[in-house]
């Protein structure tokens, strides 16, 4: 049987050097978006 190719997670398309840094940046960007929405969108 032929060996299956190793799974590629698509990191070649990433602008970051590590997956962990990419995850942290995504978290920080999402938190910034939440803060902007909370500040700018009036309640009620």
C-alpha positions, 0 to 999 in steps of 0.5 A: 500500500502507498503511504498517505501524504502528510496532512498540510494545514495550509500554513504556507498561506499564513502571514504568521510564522507560527500557528500559536501567534496566528491564534493569538492575533485572531483572538486579539482582533476579535476582542478589538471588534467586540469592544468597538461594537460594544462602544459604538452600538447603542443599547435599546 
